[in-house]
Amino acid sequence: MSAGKPARPAGIGLYGGTFDPIHSAHLRLACALRDELALDSVRLVPSGVPPHRPPPHASAVHRLAMARLAVADEPGLDIDARELAPGASGYTVDTLAALRREVGPSRPLWWLIGADQLAGLDRWHRWQDLLTLANLAVAARPGFGTLPLPPAVDALWQSRQATDFANFPAAGRIRALTLSPVDVSATAIRADLAAGGDGLGALPPAVLGYIRRHRLYRIESI
């Protein structure tokens, strides 16, 4: 065994969303995050009732069950249900703080956000604390470099971009990833299901079967 510098613990990716329902584009994005950053695992984090959005159409119980079915055969993907627990705040900073306490100070954490979320980062609860707890991975779209950012977010973006891709710290860096964006709308999937369709062919078979068994996303619930 080498007596050199100990290897840094493998990183953990985190991908939050309502997953209402979870679909194939979510899984592609999670797998791409895992592969591009060589992460040990990516945890999909279903949200409860998001603080600034309407409540999801399906209950937390159903969304969690569908998410678990979707990742069952995907190596390195898992589900973290902490935001669905009674009393959970739903704020990303609280989720990251809890996970940081669990994994310790040296394990890299990567929270995946979209470019549109980066542009609104300064409206997040305690947004300036996020990078003390984790790194941010930004799913870049074509034209991302021209996206206007609020001054405070732009300053963070300019000062925290990762340059040494071989030695990621546990927290504090931002990296733009060339990941394909989620290219299908959950709204369109729900509408197709309500009309008796198969969710535009975008649902894992186990998830579609669950939706049909439990009669989710019927017209009266859309």
C-alpha positions as CSV (number, residue, x, y, z in Angstrom):
1,M,0.0,0.0,0.0
2,S,1.4,3.4,-0.9
3,A,2.5,5.7,1.9
4,G,1.7,8.8,-0.1
5,K,-1.1,11.2,0.4
6,P,-4.4,9.6,1.3
7,A,-7.0,9.6,-1.5
8,R,-9.9,12.1,-1.1
9,P,-13.2,10.4,-0.3
10,A,-15.4,9.9,-3.3
11,G,-17.9,12.6,-3.8
12,I,-21.7,12.5,-3.5
13,G,-24.0,14.3,-5.9
14,L,-27.4,15.6,-4.9
15,Y,-30.2,16.4,-7.3
16,G,-33.4,17.9,-5.9
17,G,-36.8,18.3,-7.5
18,T,-40.5,17.6,-7.0
19,F,-40.2,14.5,-9.4
20,D,-43.9,14.8,-10.1
21,P,-43.5,12.3,-11.7
22,I,-39.9,11.3,-12.0
23,H,-39.0,10.6,-15.7
24,S,-36.2,9.4,-18.0
25,A,-34.7,12.9,-18.4
26,H,-34.2,13.2,-14.7
27,L,-32.4,9.8,-14.7
28,R,-30.2,10.8,-17.7
29,L,-29.2,14.0,-15.9
30,A,-28.4,12.2,-12.6
31,C,-26.3,9.6,-14.5
32,A,-24.4,12.3,-16.4
33,L,-23.6,14.1,-13.2
34,R,-22.4,10.8,-11.7
35,D,-20.2,10.0,-14.7
36,E,-18.8,13.5,-15.4
37,L,-17.6,14.1,-11.8
38,A,-16.8,10.4,-11.1
39,L,-19.0,10.5,-8.1
40,D,-19.5,7.5,-5.8
41,S,-23.2,8.1,-5.8
42,V,-25.9,10.6,-6.8
43,R,-28.9,11.0,-4.4
44,L,-32.1,12.3,-5.8
45,V,-33.9,14.4,-3.2
46,P,-37.6,14.7,-3.6
47,S,-38.9,17.9,-2.2
48,G,-41.8,18.3,0.1
49,V,-43.9,21.4,-0.6
50,P,-41.5,23.8,-2.2
51,P,-41.4,27.2,-0.3
52,H,-42.0,29.2,-3.5
53,R,-44.0,26.9,-5.8
54,P,-47.5,25.4,-5.8
55,P,-47.8,22.0,-4.1
56,P,-47.0,18.9,-6.2
57,H,-49.9,17.0,-7.8
58,A,-49.0,13.6,-6.3
59,S,-48.5,13.1,-2.6
60,A,-45.1,12.7,-1.0
61,V,-45.8,9.0,-0.5
62,H,-46.4,8.4,-4.2
63,R,-43.6,10.6,-5.4
64,L,-41.1,8.8,-3.1
65,A,-42.4,5.4,-4.2
66,M,-42.0,6.3,-7.9
67,A,-38.5,7.7,-7.3
68,R,-37.4,4.5,-5.6
69,L,-38.8,2.4,-8.4
70,A,-37.0,4.6,-11.0
71,V,-33.5,4.3,-9.5
72,A,-33.8,0.6,-8.5
73,D,-31.8,-0.6,-11.5
74,E,-29.5,2.4,-11.9
75,P,-26.0,1.8,-10.4
76,G,-24.9,4.7,-8.2
77,L,-28.3,6.3,-7.9
78,D,-30.2,6.5,-4.7
79,I,-33.0,8.4,-3.0
80,D,-32.7,10.8,0.0
81,A,-36.1,11.3,1.5
82,R,-35.1,13.8,4.2
83,E,-37.1,16.7,2.7
84,L,-40.3,14.7,2.9
85,A,-39.9,14.1,6.7
86,P,-42.5,15.9,9.0
87,G,-41.1,19.3,10.0
88,A,-38.5,19.5,7.2
89,S,-38.0,23.1,6.1
90,G,-37.5,22.3,2.5
91,Y,-34.6,24.7,2.2
92,T,-31.6,23.4,0.4
93,V,-29.2,24.9,2.9
94,D,-30.8,22.9,5.7
95,T,-30.6,19.7,3.7
96,L,-26.9,20.3,2.9
97,A,-26.1,21.1,6.5
98,A,-27.7,17.9,7.7
99,L,-25.9,15.8,5.1
100,R,-22.6,17.6,5.9
101,R,-23.0,16.6,9.5
102,E,-23.5,13.0,8.5
103,V,-20.6,12.6,6.0
104,G,-18.0,14.8,7.8
105,P,-16.0,17.7,6.7
106,S,-13.8,16.1,4.0
107,R,-16.2,14.4,1.6
108,P,-17.0,16.4,-1.5
109,L,-20.7,17.2,-1.9
110,W,-22.1,18.4,-5.3
111,W,-25.5,20.0,-5.5
112,L,-26.9,20.0,-9.0
113,I,-28.8,23.1,-10.2
114,G,-29.9,24.4,-13.6
115,A,-28.6,27.6,-15.2
116,D,-32.0,29.3,-14.5
117,Q,-31.6,28.4,-10.8
118,L,-28.1,29.9,-10.8
119,A,-29.5,33.1,-12.2
120,G,-31.9,33.2,-9.2
121,L,-29.6,31.9,-6.6
122,D,-29.6,35.2,-4.6
123,R,-33.3,34.6,-3.8
124,W,-32.6,31.3,-2.1
125,H,-32.8,31.0,1.7
126,R,-29.3,31.7,3.1
127,W,-27.9,31.4,-0.3
128,Q,-24.4,32.6,0.7
129,D,-24.1,29.7,3.1
130,L,-24.5,27.1,0.3
131,L,-20.9,27.0,-0.8
132,T,-19.7,26.6,2.8
133,L,-21.5,23.2,2.8
134,A,-21.1,21.9,-0.8
135,N,-19.9,22.6,-4.3
136,L,-22.4,23.6,-7.0
137,A,-22.6,21.8,-10.3
138,V,-24.5,23.8,-12.9
139,A,-26.2,22.0,-15.8
140,A,-25.1,24.3,-18.6
141,R,-27.3,24.8,-21.7
142,P,-26.2,26.2,-25.1
143,G,-25.6,30.0,-24.7
144,F,-25.1,29.6,-20.9
145,G,-22.1,32.0,-21.0
146,T,-24.3,34.9,-22.1
147,L,-26.9,34.3,-19.3
148,P,-27.1,37.5,-17.3
149,L,-26.5,37.0,-13.6
150,P,-27.3,39.3,-10.7
151,P,-24.1,41.2,-9.6
152,A,-23.7,39.2,-6.3
153,V,-24.2,35.9,-8.1
154,D,-21.9,36.9,-10.9
155,A,-19.2,37.8,-8.4
156,L,-19.6,34.4,-6.8
157,W,-19.5,32.7,-10.2
158,Q,-16.3,34.5,-11.2
159,S,-14.5,33.8,-8.0
160,R,-15.5,30.2,-7.3
161,Q,-15.3,28.4,-10.6
162,A,-13.4,25.2,-10.3
163,T,-10.2,25.1,-12.4
164,D,-8.3,22.1,-10.9
165,F,-10.6,19.2,-11.9
166,A,-8.3,16.6,-10.3
167,N,-8.5,18.0,-6.8
168,F,-12.0,19.1,-5.9
169,P,-12.5,20.4,-2.4
170,A,-15.3,19.2,-0.1
171,A,-17.2,22.5,-0.7
172,G,-16.8,26.0,-2.1
173,R,-16.5,25.5,-5.8
174,I,-18.8,25.9,-8.8
175,R,-18.4,23.9,-12.0
176,A,-20.4,24.2,-15.2
177,L,-21.1,20.8,-16.6
178,T,-21.9,20.0,-20.2
179,L,-25.0,18.0,-19.3
180,S,-28.1,17.7,-21.5
181,P,-30.9,19.7,-19.9
182,V,-34.1,18.0,-18.9
183,D,-35.8,18.1,-22.3
184,V,-39.3,17.0,-21.4
185,S,-41.9,18.8,-19.4
186,A,-43.5,17.2,-16.3
187,T,-46.6,19.3,-17.1
188,A,-46.8,17.7,-20.6
189,I,-46.3,14.3,-19.1
190,R,-49.1,14.8,-16.6
191,A,-51.4,16.1,-19.3
192,D,-50.7,13.1,-21.5
193,L,-51.3,10.7,-18.6
194,A,-54.6,12.5,-17.9
195,A,-55.6,11.9,-21.5
196,G,-54.9,8.2,-21.2
197,G,-51.5,8.2,-22.7
198,D,-48.2,6.7,-21.5
199,G,-46.6,9.9,-20.4
200,L,-45.0,10.6,-23.8
201,G,-42.9,7.5,-23.5
202,A,-40.7,9.3,-21.0
203,L,-41.5,7.2,-17.9
204,P,-39.6,4.1,-16.7
205,P,-41.9,1.1,-17.0
206,A,-42.1,0.5,-13.3
207,V,-43.1,4.2,-12.7
208,L,-45.8,4.0,-15.4
209,G,-47.1,0.8,-13.9
210,Y,-47.3,2.4,-10.5
211,I,-49.1,5.5,-11.8
212,R,-51.7,3.3,-13.5
213,R,-52.2,1.0,-10.5
214,H,-52.8,4.0,-8.2
215,R,-54.7,6.0,-10.8
216,L,-52.5,9.1,-10.4
217,Y,-52.6,12.2,-12.6
218,R,-56.2,11.8,-13.6
219,I,-57.9,14.8,-15.1
220,E,-59.5,15.9,-11.9
221,S,-56.0,16.1,-10.2
222,I,-54.2,18.0,-13.0
